Amino acid sequence: MNKTIKGGALMLFVARKSIACATSHTISVTMETKETTSKDSGGDWTTLEAGILSWSAKSENIASTGTNGYTYDDLVGLMIKREPITLVMGPKAQEGQDVPDGGWTPHEGKGRTGQAFITSVEENAPNGDNATFSVDFTGTGPLSPVEAVAAPANVAAAAPAKTAE
């Protein structure tokens, strides 16, 4: 039997650090198609072939200050650099509800990861309500499963030898 996943269990991470005060994340994977309909395919139905894959992600957040996750200003700074960043969408590694110092980090071996450009950062400051911001990412290259970090092969060799008593 499948177990449902609550939205709060999944997070979006930039360079292995969460985006602060997130309220919602979206990731989208799309595939272009190319029409191959011809006189030989019968004419009543469109026929297609697979084309290029692409992906994007979005995060909605309450604006905040601090260092326990990327803020609006942090993300604008990264966008201005015009360089791809590593993005991960998956469960957080830490348990509990309190944000750890430095922010949440992704769980090893779970979720999806890829390189992306920050293509939009928008802040909204309504009178009498919390300021919010959204950030859009466009993937460059594949969106791959997060790989578990393997223990070094020589861990046993690095352990101190036991001495006879």
N, C-alpha and C positions, 0 to 999 in steps of 0.2 A: 504494500500500500504506500502510495506517495504521501509525503509530509508537506504541508503547505509552508511557504516561506513568507514571513511578515516583512513588509517593506522596510521597516526600521532596522532589520538585520543586515541589509545590504547598503554599502556606502560607495562613494566615488572618491578615489584617492589620486592626488597629483604628486608625482615623485615620492610615493609611499607615505604620504601624509594626507589626512582627511581635509575636506573643505569645511570650514567652520559653520556651525549652526545650520546644517542642511535640513531642508524639509521634504525634498523630493529629488530623485535622480531618474534619468531616463537614458537608456542606451538603445540605439537603433542600428540594425544591420540590414542593408538593402542589396539587391542584385539587379543590375540592368539586364534587360532582355533584348534580343535582336529578332525581329520578325523574319521568318523563313517561309512564309506562305507563298505558294506558287500555284501555277495551273495544275501541277502534278499532285498537290496535297489535298485536292478535293474541292477547294473553294468555299466550303461552308463554314470552316473553322479556321481561326488564326493558328499558325504553328510558330513556335518560338525556339530559340536556343539561348543557353545561359550566357551572360556577359560578365562585366566587371562587378566585383563586390566592393562595397564601401560601408563605412560605419561612422556614427556620430554619437555624441553624448551631451547631456544637459544636466545642470544642477540648479536647483532653486534653494535660496538660503536666506536666513535672517541676517542682516548686517550686524557685524560685531567688531570688537577690537581684541587684541591679545595674540598669543602665539600658539594656542592649542588647535590650530587648523588654519588653512589658507583663508585669508579675508579678501574682500573686494580689492583693496589696494595691492595685496600680494599678487592676485591674479592679473590685474591690469599691468603690473610690472613685468610679469612673465610674458604677457601678450606683446608688450612693446619690444621685447627681445627678438620676436619673430623666429623663434626656434621651437621645434617640437618638444613636447614634454612626455614623460611616461605616465600613462593613465591606467588605473586599475579599477574595475567595478567588481565588488565581491563583498564577502562578510569581513567584519573587523576581527582582528586577532584577539583583542582584549575582551574580557567578560565584564559585566556590570554596566551601570548607567552613568557613572562619573567619568568625564573625559580625562584621560591620563595627561600628565604634563607632556607637552609636545604634540598632542593630538592622537587620534586613533590611527592605527596602522593596519594594512590588509593582512588577512589570514593567508599563510603560505599554502600554495597548492589548491586554492579555490578562487573561482571567478575568472574574469577575462582581462587581458592587458594588451596594450598597444601604444604606439607613438601617435600623438595628436597635436594639432595646432589649436590654440585658443583663438576662436574666430569672432567671439562677441562676449563682452562683459557689460551688463546693464544694471544700474542701480535705480531703485525706486524709493522715494522718501515721502510718503503720504502724511499729511498733517494729522497729528493725533494718533498715529499708529506706528508700528515697528517699520524701520527702513528694511528693505529687502534687496537682494541682488540675484541675478541669474548669470550663468556662464555657459557658453556653447563651445563644444570641442568638435573638430572634424579630424577623423583618423587619417593617417598617412601610412599606408602599409597594412599588414594583416592585424586582425584582432585575434589573439591566441589565448588558449587556456593558461592560467597562471601555473607555473611549474613550482613544485615543492623544492625547497632548498635542501639539497642532499648533504648529508654529513660527510666530512672529508674521509677519504678512504683510509687514511692512516690514524684515525681516532684511537683505535686500540693500541697502536704502537706508541702513541704519544702519552698514554696513561702511565702513571708511575708504576714501577714494578713492585709487586708485593714482596716483602721480606719475611723470611721464616723467623718465628719467635721461639 
